[in-house]
Amino acid sequence: MSASEYFRVMRDAQNFLKHAKDDADGTYVLNPDDTDALAFGITLNLGELKKVMPVHLSIEEQVLQLWYLACREPVYKPDFEPYRAAIALFGDLHKEPRDNRLAAGRLALEKELNGG
């Protein structure tokens, strides 16, 4: 995917809202998977800031990253450490209904916030 295509996709909702006055009856269908991917991408970008400034991902951001990996169909080598950590924490969630995936994420986050 080219950089321009990536930014077009990432700004889709923003552009819809920006031009809403031109189409008052328009609707935007939100895909929750797109929201998940956006949040995951944001946490990855935050992690990249470590290279130029002292930034540490919060517990919430770390859990979100692992949750996102556990919710995706496995495309990683089994020895890919972040994927192994995701499966160890959540199990394989990619075939679970969204409600179950969200519940697993909430439970893991509460556990981590309460000291593991």
Phi and psi in radians as a Rosetta constraint file:
Dihedral C 1 N 2 CA 2 C 2 CIRCULARHARMONIC -1.277 0.35
Dihedral N 2 CA 2 C 2 N 3 CIRCULARHARMONIC 2.838 0.35
Dihedral C 2 N 3 CA 3 C 3 CIRCULARHARMONIC -1.065 0.35
Dihedral N 3 CA 3 C 3 N 4 CIRCULARHARMONIC -0.713 0.35
Dihedral C 3 N 4 CA 4 C 4 CIRCULARHARMONIC -1.165 0.35
Dihedral N 4 CA 4 C 4 N 5 CIRCULARHARMONIC -0.660 0.35
Dihedral C 4 N 5 CA 5 C 5 CIRCULARHARMONIC -1.168 0.35
Dihedral N 5 CA 5 C 5 N 6 CIRCULARHARMONIC -0.730 0.35
Dihedral C 5 N 6 CA 6 C 6 CIRCULARHARMONIC -0.994 0.35
Dihedral N 6 CA 6 C 6 N 7 CIRCULARHARMONIC -0.859 0.35
Dihedral C 6 N 7 CA 7 C 7 CIRCULARHARMONIC -1.214 0.35
Dihedral N 7 CA 7 C 7 N 8 CIRCULARHARMONIC -0.540 0.35
Dihedral C 7 N 8 CA 8 C 8 CIRCULARHARMONIC -1.101 0.35
Dihedral N 8 CA 8 C 8 N 9 CIRCULARHARMONIC -0.806 0.35
Dihedral C 8 N 9 CA 9 C 9 CIRCULARHARMONIC -1.133 0.35
Dihedral N 9 CA 9 C 9 N 10 CIRCULARHARMONIC -0.785 0.35
Dihedral C 9 N 10 CA 10 C 10 CIRCULARHARMONIC -1.172 0.35
Dihedral N 10 CA 10 C 10 N 11 CIRCULARHARMONIC -0.413 0.35
Dihedral C 10 N 11 CA 11 C 11 CIRCULARHARMONIC -1.797 0.35
Dihedral N 11 CA 11 C 11 N 12 CIRCULARHARMONIC 0.176 0.35
Dihedral C 11 N 12 CA 12 C 12 CIRCULARHARMONIC -0.986 0.35
Dihedral N 12 CA 12 C 12 N 13 CIRCULARHARMONIC -0.925 0.35
Dihedral C 12 N 13 CA 13 C 13 CIRCULARHARMONIC -1.121 0.35
Dihedral N 13 CA 13 C 13 N 14 CIRCULARHARMONIC -0.711 0.35
Dihedral C 13 N 14 CA 14 C 14 CIRCULARHARMONIC -1.045 0.35
Dihedral N 14 CA 14 C 14 N 15 CIRCULARHARMONIC -0.771 0.35
Dihedral C 14 N 15 CA 15 C 15 CIRCULARHARMONIC -1.177 0.35
Dihedral N 15 CA 15 C 15 N 16 CIRCULARHARMONIC -0.655 0.35
Dihedral C 15 N 16 CA 16 C 16 CIRCULARHARMONIC -1.024 0.35
Dihedral N 16 CA 16 C 16 N 17 CIRCULARHARMONIC -0.838 0.35
Dihedral C 16 N 17 CA 17 C 17 CIRCULARHARMONIC -1.178 0.35
Dihedral N 17 CA 17 C 17 N 18 CIRCULARHARMONIC -0.640 0.35
Dihedral C 17 N 18 CA 18 C 18 CIRCULARHARMONIC -1.075 0.35
Dihedral N 18 CA 18 C 18 N 19 CIRCULARHARMONIC -0.625 0.35
Dihedral C 18 N 19 CA 19 C 19 CIRCULARHARMONIC -1.828 0.35
Dihedral N 19 CA 19 C 19 N 20 CIRCULARHARMONIC 0.284 0.35
Dihedral C 19 N 20 CA 20 C 20 CIRCULARHARMONIC -1.066 0.35
Dihedral N 20 CA 20 C 20 N 21 CIRCULARHARMONIC -0.561 0.35
Dihedral C 20 N 21 CA 21 C 21 CIRCULARHARMONIC -1.118 0.35
Dihedral N 21 CA 21 C 21 N 22 CIRCULARHARMONIC -0.402 0.35
Dihedral C 21 N 22 CA 22 C 22 CIRCULARHARMONIC -1.416 0.35
Dihedral N 22 CA 22 C 22 N 23 CIRCULARHARMONIC -0.316 0.35
Dihedral C 22 N 23 CA 23 C 23 CIRCULARHARMONIC -2.497 0.35
Dihedral N 23 CA 23 C 23 N 24 CIRCULARHARMONIC 1.373 0.35
Dihedral C 23 N 24 CA 24 C 24 CIRCULARHARMONIC -1.095 0.35
Dihedral N 24 CA 24 C 24 N 25 CIRCULARHARMONIC -0.391 0.35
Dihedral C 24 N 25 CA 25 C 25 CIRCULARHARMONIC -1.686 0.35
Dihedral N 25 CA 25 C 25 N 26 CIRCULARHARMONIC 0.021 0.35
Dihedral C 25 N 26 CA 26 C 26 CIRCULARHARMONIC -1.177 0.35
Dihedral N 26 CA 26 C 26 N 27 CIRCULARHARMONIC 2.679 0.35
Dihedral C 26 N 27 CA 27 C 27 CIRCULARHARMONIC -2.235 0.35
Dihedral N 27 CA 27 C 27 N 28 CIRCULARHARMONIC 2.650 0.35
Dihedral C 27 N 28 CA 28 C 28 CIRCULARHARMONIC -2.115 0.35
Dihedral N 28 CA 28 C 28 N 29 CIRCULARHARMONIC 2.171 0.35
Dihedral C 28 N 29 CA 29 C 29 CIRCULARHARMONIC -1.629 0.35
Dihedral N 29 CA 29 C 29 N 30 CIRCULARHARMONIC 1.974 0.35
Dihedral C 29 N 30 CA 30 C 30 CIRCULARHARMONIC -1.478 0.35
Dihedral N 30 CA 30 C 30 N 31 CIRCULARHARMONIC 2.189 0.35
Dihedral C 30 N 31 CA 31 C 31 CIRCULARHARMONIC -1.701 0.35
Dihedral N 31 CA 31 C 31 N 32 CIRCULARHARMONIC 1.996 0.35
Dihedral C 31 N 32 CA 32 C 32 CIRCULARHARMONIC -0.995 0.35
Dihedral N 32 CA 32 C 32 N 33 CIRCULARHARMONIC -0.539 0.35
Dihedral C 32 N 33 CA 33 C 33 CIRCULARHARMONIC -1.128 0.35
Dihedral N 33 CA 33 C 33 N 34 CIRCULARHARMONIC -0.581 0.35
Dihedral C 33 N 34 CA 34 C 34 CIRCULARHARMONIC -1.155 0.35
Dihedral N 34 CA 34 C 34 N 35 CIRCULARHARMONIC -0.679 0.35
Dihedral C 34 N 35 CA 35 C 35 CIRCULARHARMONIC -1.119 0.35
Dihedral N 35 CA 35 C 35 N 36 CIRCULARHARMONIC -0.740 0.35
Dihedral C 35 N 36 CA 36 C 36 CIRCULARHARMONIC -1.045 0.35
Dihedral N 36 CA 36 C 36 N 37 CIRCULARHARMONIC -0.802 0.35
Dihedral C 36 N 37 CA 37 C 37 CIRCULARHARMONIC -1.113 0.35
Dihedral N 37 CA 37 C 37 N 38 CIRCULARHARMONIC -0.680 0.35
Dihedral C 37 N 38 CA 38 C 38 CIRCULARHARMONIC -1.116 0.35
Dihedral N 38 CA 38 C 38 N 39 CIRCULARHARMONIC -0.807 0.35
Dihedral C 38 N 39 CA 39 C 39 CIRCULARHARMONIC -1.089 0.35
Dihedral N 39 CA 39 C 39 N 40 CIRCULARHARMONIC -0.726 0.35
Dihedral C 39 N 40 CA 40 C 40 CIRCULARHARMONIC -1.070 0.35
Dihedral N 40 CA 40 C 40 N 41 CIRCULARHARMONIC -0.816 0.35
Dihedral C 40 N 41 CA 41 C 41 CIRCULARHARMONIC -1.062 0.35
Dihedral N 41 CA 41 C 41 N 42 CIRCULARHARMONIC -0.666 0.35
Dihedral C 41 N 42 CA 42 C 42 CIRCULARHARMONIC -1.109 0.35
Dihedral N 42 CA 42 C 42 N 43 CIRCULARHARMONIC -0.754 0.35
Dihedral C 42 N 43 CA 43 C 43 CIRCULARHARMONIC -1.175 0.35
Dihedral N 43 CA 43 C 43 N 44 CIRCULARHARMONIC -0.576 0.35
Dihedral C 43 N 44 CA 44 C 44 CIRCULARHARMONIC -1.130 0.35
Dihedral N 44 CA 44 C 44 N 45 CIRCULARHARMONIC -0.745 0.35
Dihedral C 44 N 45 CA 45 C 45 CIRCULARHARMONIC -1.109 0.35
Dihedral N 45 CA 45 C 45 N 46 CIRCULARHARMONIC -0.680 0.35
Dihedral C 45 N 46 CA 46 C 46 CIRCULARHARMONIC -1.064 0.35
Dihedral N 46 CA 46 C 46 N 47 CIRCULARHARMONIC -0.733 0.35
Dihedral C 46 N 47 CA 47 C 47 CIRCULARHARMONIC -1.062 0.35
Dihedral N 47 CA 47 C 47 N 48 CIRCULARHARMONIC -0.595 0.35
Dihedral C 47 N 48 CA 48 C 48 CIRCULARHARMONIC -1.176 0.35
Dihedral N 48 CA 48 C 48 N 49 CIRCULARHARMONIC -0.445 0.35
Dihedral C 48 N 49 CA 49 C 49 CIRCULARHARMONIC -1.113 0.35
Dihedral N 49 CA 49 C 49 N 50 CIRCULARHARMONIC -0.381 0.35
Dihedral C 49 N 50 CA 50 C 50 CIRCULARHARMONIC -0.972 0.35
Dihedral N 50 CA 50 C 50 N 51 CIRCULARHARMONIC -0.478 0.35
Dihedral C 50 N 51 CA 51 C 51 CIRCULARHARMONIC -1.208 0.35
Dihedral N 51 CA 51 C 51 N 52 CIRCULARHARMONIC -0.411 0.35
Dihedral C 51 N 52 CA 52 C 52 CIRCULARHARMONIC -2.086 0.35
Dihedral N 52 CA 52 C 52 N 53 CIRCULARHARMONIC -0.245 0.35
Dihedral C 52 N 53 CA 53 C 53 CIRCULARHARMONIC -2.720 0.35
Dihedral N 53 CA 53 C 53 N 54 CIRCULARHARMONIC 2.755 0.35
Dihedral C 53 N 54 CA 54 C 54 CIRCULARHARMONIC -1.283 0.35
Dihedral N 54 CA 54 C 54 N 55 CIRCULARHARMONIC 1.672 0.35
Dihedral C 54 N 55 CA 55 C 55 CIRCULARHARMONIC -2.131 0.35
Dihedral N 55 CA 55 C 55 N 56 CIRCULARHARMONIC 2.318 0.35
Dihedral C 55 N 56 CA 56 C 56 CIRCULARHARMONIC -2.129 0.35
Dihedral N 56 CA 56 C 56 N 57 CIRCULARHARMONIC 2.291 0.35
Dihedral C 56 N 57 CA 57 C 57 CIRCULARHARMONIC -1.199 0.35
Dihedral N 57 CA 57 C 57 N 58 CIRCULARHARMONIC 2.432 0.35
Dihedral C 57 N 58 CA 58 C 58 CIRCULARHARMONIC -1.247 0.35
Dihedral N 58 CA 58 C 58 N 59 CIRCULARHARMONIC 2.914 0.35
Dihedral C 58 N 59 CA 59 C 59 CIRCULARHARMONIC -0.995 0.35
Dihedral N 59 CA 59 C 59 N 60 CIRCULARHARMONIC -0.756 0.35
Dihedral C 59 N 60 CA 60 C 60 CIRCULARHARMONIC -1.039 0.35
Dihedral N 60 CA 60 C 60 N 61 CIRCULARHARMONIC -0.765 0.35
Dihedral C 60 N 61 CA 61 C 61 CIRCULARHARMONIC -1.176 0.35
Dihedral N 61 CA 61 C 61 N 62 CIRCULARHARMONIC -0.688 0.35
Dihedral C 61 N 62 CA 62 C 62 CIRCULARHARMONIC -1.148 0.35
Dihedral N 62 CA 62 C 62 N 63 CIRCULARHARMONIC -0.767 0.35
Dihedral C 62 N 63 CA 63 C 63 CIRCULARHARMONIC -1.110 0.35
Dihedral N 63 CA 63 C 63 N 64 CIRCULARHARMONIC -0.714 0.35
Dihedral C 63 N 64 CA 64 C 64 CIRCULARHARMONIC -1.047 0.35
Dihedral N 64 CA 64 C 64 N 65 CIRCULARHARMONIC -0.770 0.35
Dihedral C 64 N 65 CA 65 C 65 CIRCULARHARMONIC -1.053 0.35
Dihedral N 65 CA 65 C 65 N 66 CIRCULARHARMONIC -0.813 0.35
Dihedral C 65 N 66 CA 66 C 66 CIRCULARHARMONIC -1.173 0.35
Dihedral N 66 CA 66 C 66 N 67 CIRCULARHARMONIC -0.703 0.35
Dihedral C 66 N 67 CA 67 C 67 CIRCULARHARMONIC -1.042 0.35
Dihedral N 67 CA 67 C 67 N 68 CIRCULARHARMONIC -0.778 0.35
Dihedral C 67 N 68 CA 68 C 68 CIRCULARHARMONIC -1.050 0.35
Dihedral N 68 CA 68 C 68 N 69 CIRCULARHARMONIC -0.783 0.35
Dihedral C 68 N 69 CA 69 C 69 CIRCULARHARMONIC -1.097 0.35
Dihedral N 69 CA 69 C 69 N 70 CIRCULARHARMONIC -0.715 0.35
Dihedral C 69 N 70 CA 70 C 70 CIRCULARHARMONIC -1.173 0.35
Dihedral N 70 CA 70 C 70 N 71 CIRCULARHARMONIC -0.421 0.35
Dihedral C 70 N 71 CA 71 C 71 CIRCULARHARMONIC -1.515 0.35
Dihedral N 71 CA 71 C 71 N 72 CIRCULARHARMONIC -0.178 0.35
Dihedral C 71 N 72 CA 72 C 72 CIRCULARHARMONIC -1.657 0.35
Dihedral N 72 CA 72 C 72 N 73 CIRCULARHARMONIC 2.644 0.35
Dihedral C 72 N 73 CA 73 C 73 CIRCULARHARMONIC -1.075 0.35
Dihedral N 73 CA 73 C 73 N 74 CIRCULARHARMONIC 2.366 0.35
Dihedral C 73 N 74 CA 74 C 74 CIRCULARHARMONIC -1.115 0.35
Dihedral N 74 CA 74 C 74 N 75 CIRCULARHARMONIC 2.048 0.35
Dihedral C 74 N 75 CA 75 C 75 CIRCULARHARMONIC -2.160 0.35
Dihedral N 75 CA 75 C 75 N 76 CIRCULARHARMONIC 0.071 0.35
Dihedral C 75 N 76 CA 76 C 76 CIRCULARHARMONIC -1.726 0.35
Dihedral N 76 CA 76 C 76 N 77 CIRCULARHARMONIC 2.699 0.35
Dihedral C 76 N 77 CA 77 C 77 CIRCULARHARMONIC -1.151 0.35
Dihedral N 77 CA 77 C 77 N 78 CIRCULARHARMONIC 2.495 0.35
Dihedral C 77 N 78 CA 78 C 78 CIRCULARHARMONIC -1.002 0.35
Dihedral N 78 CA 78 C 78 N 79 CIRCULARHARMONIC -0.397 0.35
Dihedral C 78 N 79 CA 79 C 79 CIRCULARHARMONIC -1.620 0.35
Dihedral N 79 CA 79 C 79 N 80 CIRCULARHARMONIC 0.109 0.35
Dihedral C 79 N 80 CA 80 C 80 CIRCULARHARMONIC -1.207 0.35
Dihedral N 80 CA 80 C 80 N 81 CIRCULARHARMONIC 1.926 0.35
Dihedral C 80 N 81 CA 81 C 81 CIRCULARHARMONIC -0.945 0.35
Dihedral N 81 CA 81 C 81 N 82 CIRCULARHARMONIC -0.833 0.35
Dihedral C 81 N 82 CA 82 C 82 CIRCULARHARMONIC -1.047 0.35
Dihedral N 82 CA 82 C 82 N 83 CIRCULARHARMONIC -0.661 0.35
Dihedral C 82 N 83 CA 83 C 83 CIRCULARHARMONIC -1.184 0.35
Dihedral N 83 CA 83 C 83 N 84 CIRCULARHARMONIC -0.732 0.35
Dihedral C 83 N 84 CA 84 C 84 CIRCULARHARMONIC -1.045 0.35
Dihedral N 84 CA 84 C 84 N 85 CIRCULARHARMONIC -0.742 0.35
Dihedral C 84 N 85 CA 85 C 85 CIRCULARHARMONIC -1.129 0.35
Dihedral N 85 CA 85 C 85 N 86 CIRCULARHARMONIC -0.685 0.35
Dihedral C 85 N 86 CA 86 C 86 CIRCULARHARMONIC -1.108 0.35
Dihedral N 86 CA 86 C 86 N 87 CIRCULARHARMONIC -0.792 0.35
Dihedral C 86 N 87 CA 87 C 87 CIRCULARHARMONIC -1.192 0.35
Dihedral N 87 CA 87 C 87 N 88 CIRCULARHARMONIC -0.643 0.35
Dihedral C 87 N 88 CA 88 C 88 CIRCULARHARMONIC -1.116 0.35
Dihedral N 88 CA 88 C 88 N 89 CIRCULARHARMONIC -0.653 0.35
Dihedral C 88 N 89 CA 89 C 89 CIRCULARHARMONIC -1.386 0.35
Dihedral N 89 CA 89 C 89 N 90 CIRCULARHARMONIC -0.733 0.35
Dihedral C 89 N 90 CA 90 C 90 CIRCULARHARMONIC -1.964 0.35
Dihedral N 90 CA 90 C 90 N 91 CIRCULARHARMONIC -0.399 0.35
Dihedral C 90 N 91 CA 91 C 91 CIRCULARHARMONIC 1.404 0.35
Dihedral N 91 CA 91 C 91 N 92 CIRCULARHARMONIC -3.129 0.35
Dihedral C 91 N 92 CA 92 C 92 CIRCULARHARMONIC -1.465 0.35
Dihedral N 92 CA 92 C 92 N 93 CIRCULARHARMONIC 1.903 0.35
Dihedral C 92 N 93 CA 93 C 93 CIRCULARHARMONIC -1.723 0.35
Dihedral N 93 CA 93 C 93 N 94 CIRCULARHARMONIC -0.038 0.35
Dihedral C 93 N 94 CA 94 C 94 CIRCULARHARMONIC -1.137 0.35
Dihedral N 94 CA 94 C 94 N 95 CIRCULARHARMONIC -0.378 0.35
Dihedral C 94 N 95 CA 95 C 95 CIRCULARHARMONIC -1.733 0.35
Dihedral N 95 CA 95 C 95 N 96 CIRCULARHARMONIC -0.025 0.35
Dihedral C 95 N 96 CA 96 C 96 CIRCULARHARMONIC -1.345 0.35
Dihedral N 96 CA 96 C 96 N 97 CIRCULARHARMONIC 2.590 0.35
Dihedral C 96 N 97 CA 97 C 97 CIRCULARHARMONIC -1.082 0.35
Dihedral N 97 CA 97 C 97 N 98 CIRCULARHARMONIC 2.701 0.35
Dihedral C 97 N 98 CA 98 C 98 CIRCULARHARMONIC -0.952 0.35
Dihedral N 98 CA 98 C 98 N 99 CIRCULARHARMONIC -0.734 0.35
Dihedral C 98 N 99 CA 99 C 99 CIRCULARHARMONIC -1.016 0.35
Dihedral N 99 CA 99 C 99 N 100 CIRCULARHARMONIC -0.711 0.35
Dihedral C 99 N 100 CA 100 C 100 CIRCULARHARMONIC -1.197 0.35
Dihedral N 100 CA 100 C 100 N 101 CIRCULARHARMONIC -0.677 0.35
Dihedral C 100 N 101 CA 101 C 101 CIRCULARHARMONIC -1.112 0.35
Dihedral N 101 CA 101 C 101 N 102 CIRCULARHARMONIC -0.777 0.35
Dihedral C 101 N 102 CA 102 C 102 CIRCULARHARMONIC -1.117 0.35
Dihedral N 102 CA 102 C 102 N 103 CIRCULARHARMONIC -0.713 0.35
Dihedral C 102 N 103 CA 103 C 103 CIRCULARHARMONIC -1.108 0.35
Dihedral N 103 CA 103 C 103 N 104 CIRCULARHARMONIC -0.708 0.35
Dihedral C 103 N 104 CA 104 C 104 CIRCULARHARMONIC -1.116 0.35
Dihedral N 104 CA 104 C 104 N 105 CIRCULARHARMONIC -0.706 0.35
Dihedral C 104 N 105 CA 105 C 105 CIRCULARHARMONIC -1.123 0.35
Dihedral N 105 CA 105 C 105 N 106 CIRCULARHARMONIC -0.778 0.35
Dihedral C 105 N 106 CA 106 C 106 CIRCULARHARMONIC -1.081 0.35
Dihedral N 106 CA 106 C 106 N 107 CIRCULARHARMONIC -0.762 0.35
Dihedral C 106 N 107 CA 107 C 107 CIRCULARHARMONIC -1.108 0.35
Dihedral N 107 CA 107 C 107 N 108 CIRCULARHARMONIC -0.793 0.35
Dihedral C 107 N 108 CA 108 C 108 CIRCULARHARMONIC -1.132 0.35
Dihedral N 108 CA 108 C 108 N 109 CIRCULARHARMONIC -0.695 0.35
Dihedral C 108 N 109 CA 109 C 109 CIRCULARHARMONIC -1.126 0.35
Dihedral N 109 CA 109 C 109 N 110 CIRCULARHARMONIC -0.799 0.35
Dihedral C 109 N 110 CA 110 C 110 CIRCULARHARMONIC -1.058 0.35
Dihedral N 110 CA 110 C 110 N 111 CIRCULARHARMONIC -0.721 0.35
Dihedral C 110 N 111 CA 111 C 111 CIRCULARHARMONIC -1.090 0.35
Dihedral N 111 CA 111 C 111 N 112 CIRCULARHARMONIC -0.803 0.35
Dihedral C 111 N 112 CA 112 C 112 CIRCULARHARMONIC -1.162 0.35
Dihedral N 112 CA 112 C 112 N 113 CIRCULARHARMONIC -0.683 0.35
Dihedral C 112 N 113 CA 113 C 113 CIRCULARHARMONIC -1.193 0.35
Dihedral N 113 CA 113 C 113 N 114 CIRCULARHARMONIC -0.436 0.35
Dihedral C 113 N 114 CA 114 C 114 CIRCULARHARMONIC -1.673 0.35
Dihedral N 114 CA 114 C 114 N 115 CIRCULARHARMONIC 0.365 0.35
Dihedral C 114 N 115 CA 115 C 115 CIRCULARHARMONIC 1.668 0.35
Dihedral N 115 CA 115 C 115 N 116 CIRCULARHARMONIC 0.252 0.35
